[in-house]
């Protein structure tokens, strides 16, 4: 075997760069025969120099929130049934059909079997589970409330999935309308207008000014389609690079929070998500300071990040959360008063979770109202444009045919 086995140390053969699964099995069997520990502190996936770490190999794979919700719900049910967390991880990994998530669960199970806390094992795959999930599991392990925390995590994931699905379904119809308008525009420019241009040329009569303008625009676009395409691609790349700058991000984040059309929905949605996440972590036993930091990491809006910076300073200085929330103009009114009351009564976690759920529902309702207003506006604009093009071309043809008679 490529190892010299003793109860105190394990020396890897210099000619071997990785530990295979079969070697690990033989190693553990030999340890058991010698009276050593059943689990080796060497793990094939963590200490092999030839193979990449689990974080490098598997955390890059796309694991959907629905997959994470499924395994969290299964772990919750098993733990509530009295099954040990390690055994529940093994059972879930066996039944998991997502190949990358299955491998991640197997690695976590191996780590837990080797005596590593579940939160530390999950932290290796933070890109999949998220910092809030890991912090909740860590707090649950410290307080012995894993059975109570897992259902809260499952509910948090379920609410996030529901919110995303609702927003996608609400925005799907306007996106389809815009797509149809783009297709109609391209058909008119590249197929319809050239045919009408030939008709006017054959009549040997000048086209009306509006019709001539449309024909010239169509001809210009068709003649320089490659240059226009490259220009559009370059503009998109430039905008993407610009969007990564802090100045552009700050402008956009301020626009979505302060625009008269969008601010009601965006303020409620962002506030609701932040407060609900913090409430879930506090209910799971995560310390307040760590919960504030995790919420700051989970949100992209710069103005909300600055708000959580203020909340962190207040917590460090022993002050409450309510003053910082009240000073933020983009937080819905009434939230600060409820948070202040919750701090006085010692039920901050529960109240924050309730506030978050309320504002998420409110934001979703406002989004639906906004889309209901946008849908007829898009239809009217598209109809006016198409009607204008058709009338500018058809009416001159009708006039020509009338005169010819």
C-alpha positions, -999 to 999 in steps of 0.1 A, spaced: 0 0 0 12 36 -6 9 44 31 27 35 63 -1 32 88 2 40 125 -22 52 151 -5 86 153 5 96 118 -2 89 82 26 94 58 17 97 21 39 80 -4 59 105 -23 52 87 -56 15 91 -51 -2 124 -57 -38 115 -48 -58 92 -25 -84 71 -43 -116 60 -28 -104 23 -26 -72 34 -9 -92 54 17 -114 23 23 -84 1 28 -68 27 51 -99 29 73 -102 -9 74 -65 -11 85 -70 15 112 -100 -4 125 -79 -37 126 -51 -19 145 -76 -5 171 -72 31 158 -101 55 150 -126 44 125 -123 76 105 -91 89 92 -82 125 95 -71 123 59 -99 126 34 -94 118 -2 -111 149 -16 -95 174 8 -59 165 10 -50 152 -24 -25 173 -43 -34 159 -77 -72 165 -75 -89 198 -70 -107 205 -38 -145 201 -36 -150 238 -36 -131 240 -69 -146 209 -85 -182 211 -75 -192 244 -61 -190 259 -95 -218 237 -108 -252 253 -110 -274 241 -82 -309 256 -83 -328 269 -53 -354 243 -59 -328 215 -55 -315 231 -23 -351 234 -10 -357 197 -17 -327 185 3 -333 209 31 -369 198 34 -358 161 34 -332 168 61 -358 186 81 -383 158 80 -357 132 88 -343 151 117 -377 158 131 -383 120 129 -354 114 152 -328 105 126 -292 117 132 -280 145 109 -251 125 96 -274 96 87 -299 120 72 -271 134 50 -262 99 38 -298 91 30 -304 123 11 -271 119 -8 -282 85 -19 -316 97 -32 -303 129 -48 -305 129 -86 -286 161 -92 -251 148 -100 -231 178 -86 -253 183 -55 -251 145 -49 -213 147 -49 -214 177 -26 -236 159 -1 -214 128 -2 -184 150 6 -203 167 34 -213 133 48 -176 122 48 -166 153 66 -193 148 93 -183 112 97 -147 123 103 -159 145 132 -160 178 114 -191 200 123 -217 201 96 -215 239 93 -178 237 87 -183 209 61 -210 230 44 -189 261 44 -165 244 20 -194 247 -5 -205 283 4 -211 291 -33 -239 266 -33 -255 270 1 -249 307 8 -235 324 39 -269 329 56 -276 291 53 -242 282 68 -245 307 96 -279 294 106 -266 258 106 -236 269 127 -259 286 152 -282 257 153 -253 233 161 -241 255 189 -275 257 205 -286 222 197 -316 233 177 -309 218 142 -343 202 142 -360 236 147 -337 256 123 -340 233 92 -378 240 88 -371 277 89 -344 274 63 -368 254 41 -394 281 45 -369 308 37 -359 291 5 -396 284 -4 -405 321 0 -375 332 -21 -385 307 -49 -421 318 -47 -411 355 -50 -389 349 -80 -415 328 -97 -441 355 -92 -419 382 -106 -410 361 -136 -446 353 -144 -456 390 -139 -428 402 -162 -432 375 -189 -460 391 -208 -444 425 -212 -412 408 -223 -431 388 -249 -448 420 -262 -415 437 -266 -401 407 -284 -431 407 -308 -426 444 -314 -389 438 -323 -398 410 -347 -425 431 -364 -401 460 -367 -374 438 -384 -400 423 -408 -412 457 -418 -376 470 -423 -360 441 -441 -390 425 -460 -420 447 -463 -405 482 -470 -382 470 -499 -412 456 -517 -431 489 -514 -400 508 -525 -401 487 -558 -438 496 -562 -432 533 -559 -402 531 -582 -423 513 -609 -450 540 -607 -425 567 -616 -440 590 -590 -423 606 -559 -434 591 -526 -449 614 -499 -424 628 -475 -432 605 -446 -432 574 -469 -399 586 -484 -384 589 -449 -394 554 -440 -380 540 -472 -347 558 -468 -344 546 -432 -351 510 -443 -325 513 -471 -299 527 -447 -304 499 -422 -303 472 -449 -272 487 -465 -252 489 -432 -266 460 -413 -232 445 -405 -218 478 -392 -249 484 -372 -247 449 -357 -211 454 -347 -219 488 -333 -247 473 -312 -225 446 -299 -198 472 -290 -224 494 -273 -237 464 -253 -201 455 -242 -194 491 -233 -226 494 -212 -217 461 -194 -183 475 -185 -198 508 -174 -224 490 -153 -195 474 -133 -182 508 -121 -193 520 -87 -206 553 -101 -229 536 -126 -241 511 -99 -248 539 -75 -267 559 -101 -288 528 -111 -294 518 -75 -306 553 -67 -328 554 -97 -347 522 -89 -351 534 -53 -362 569 -60 -380 568 -94 -417 577 -90 -427 548 -111 -406 521 -95 -398 532 -60 -429 518 -43 -422 482 -55 -384 482 -53 -383 497 -18 -408 472 -5 -391 442 -22 -356 450 -11 -366 459 25 -388 428 27 -361 405 15 -335 420 39 -357 420 69 -370 385 63 -335 371 59 -323 388 91 -354 376 110 -349 340 98 -312 341 110 -321 356 143 -348 330 148 -322 304 140 -299 316 168 -274 336 147 -260 365 167 -273 399 157 -240 413 146 -233 383 123 -269 384 110 -264 421 100 -232 413 82 -247 383 64 -276 405 52 -252 431 39 -234 405 19 -265 391 4 -278 424 -11 -264 441 -41 -280 476 -38 -253 500 -26 -278 522 -6 -290 491 14 -254 481 19 -247 515 35 -278 510 56 -264 477 69 -231 494 76 -249 518 98 -268 490 115 -235 472 121 -220 503 137 -250 507 159 -248 471 171 -211 474 178 -217 506 198 -246 490 217 -273 510 201 -305 498 186 -314 492 149 -344 515 148 -326 548 146 -306 538 115 -337 523 99 -357 555 106 -329 577 90 -330 558 58 -355 575 34 -358 544 12 -371 521 39 -409 520 40 -424 541 67 -436 522 98 -407 496 97 -386 516 122 -414 518 147 -421 481 146 -384 473 149 -381 496 179 -411 479 196 -395 445 188 -362 455 204 -380 466 236 -400 434 238 -371 411 229 -388 396 199 -367 411 172 -362 379 152 -399 372 150 -409 407 142 -382 412 115 -394 380 98 -431 392 99 -421 427 86 -401 411 58 -430 389 47 -454 418 48 -432 441 26 -423 413 2 -461 407 -4 -466 444 -7 -438 448 -32 -451 419 -53 -486 435 -53 -471 468 -65 -452 451 -92 -484 434 -105 -501 468 -106 -472 484 -124 -472 456 -150 -510 460 -155 -504 496 -164 -474 488 -187 -491 461 -207 -517 483 -224 -491 511 -228 -468 487 -247 -497 475 -269 -507 510 -277 -472 521 -286 -467 491 -308 -500 495 -324 -494 532 -332 -460 525 -347 -473 497 -369 -504 517 -379 -482 547 -388 -460 526 -410 -489 509 -427 -508 541 -433 -477 560 -446 -473 533 -473 -508 521 -481 -525 555 -484 -502 568 -511 -507 536 -530 -545 540 -527 -542 576 -539 -521 565 -570 -546 537 -579 -575 562 -576 -558 587 -598 -549 561 -624 -586 552 -627 
